[in-house]
């Protein structure tokens, strides 16, 4: 029995992310710290958008981008990547708990589909939301233990051949989060 415990601890200490993921507990709902990250990122890059009412990683997201981000940001705590992957194993509903000057519009993917139709017509979206720059889906946020580093993925749709996906490493200074490093996942 002790051999098993010691073996598991040794693997965890060497940084085996699969073992680390076993020990990461995912909160059953979006946490206040996640809304803090979302708020600062939205204010900096996505303020005039309509947001998917659920978090998620789309099938477009390439997990190899996590490796690319690790290479571009060697100062990133490895725990944030395991935490990010664990938190994004399923979708979670967003509440309007953003601390922004105006409340963002939350719209389900089903309702988005009803607006743009099967041909994904951006003009129908612009008619429904004339001031919106696009339709944005946020992932859950992965954190380091001290909650001073975070990883979040954002996909933005502006039309069938007009979209982007970015993976962001964010750092906390005082009470604010800023983008430290970004990796483009796709552009269409």
Secondary structure by P-SEA (a helix, b strand, c coil): caaaaaaaaaaaaacaaaaaaaaccccccccaaaaaaaaaaaaaccccbbbccbbbbccccccaaaaaaaaacccccaaaaaaaaaaacbbbbbcccccccbbbbbbcaaaaaaaacccccaaaaaaacccccbbbbbcbbbbccccccbbbbbbbbccccccbbbbbbbbbccccccccbbbbcccc
